[in-house]
Amino acid sequence: MEKVVSFFKESSFLKLVAISIGIAVLTVFIEKPLPSIFLGLRLFSFLLFVYAVIRYISRK
C-alpha cells in the first residue's frame, strides 16, 4: 500500500492527468456489460483528475 501512495505523491501532474484520461477512455468500452465497474472507474478517474489539478495549483 505504501508503494501506491508514494506513486501518487511522487508522480507529476501530467502523468496523473494522462492516467486519468486513459482510465476514462477505457471505461467507455465496458459501460454496457459491467455498469457498476464502469461507475467505479469513472469515479476513480474523476478523483484522480481533481487530485492532479489540486497538486498543480498548489505547486504555483
N, C-alpha and C positions, 0 to 999 in steps of 0.2 A: 504494500500500500504506500510505503514511503517513496518508492520509485515513481509511482503515478503522480503523487503530489509534487514531488520535485520536478517532474517533467512539465507540469502546468506552470509551476513557478518560474522555471528557467527558460521556457520557450518564448520566442519572440512574438510580437503582435501579429506579424504577417503569417507566421506558421499556424497560430491558433485560428486565425480567420480562414486560412486555407483548409484546415481540418474541419472547421465548422461548415463551410460551404460544401466541402466534399461529402460530409455526412448528410447534409440537406439534399443534395442531388441524388445520393444513393437511396434515400428514403422514398423518393418518388416511385421507384420501381417496386417497392414492397407495400405500397399503400393498400392495394386491393386484397392480397392474400393474407396479410398479417396486420390488421389495423391497430392493434394495441402496441405492437413493436414500433410501428410507424409513428404513433403519437409519442412514445418514449424517446425515440431517436430525434424526432423534431424538437422536443423539449430540450434534450441534451444539446443539440446543435444551437438552439437559441441561447441557452445559458452560456455556452462556450463563447459564442459571439459577443454577448454582453460583457463577459469577463475580459475578453480581449480588448474591447473598446474602453472599458474602465481602466485597464492597465495602461493603455496607450495615452489616455487623458491624464492619468496621474503621473506619468513619466514627464510630461511637459512642465 
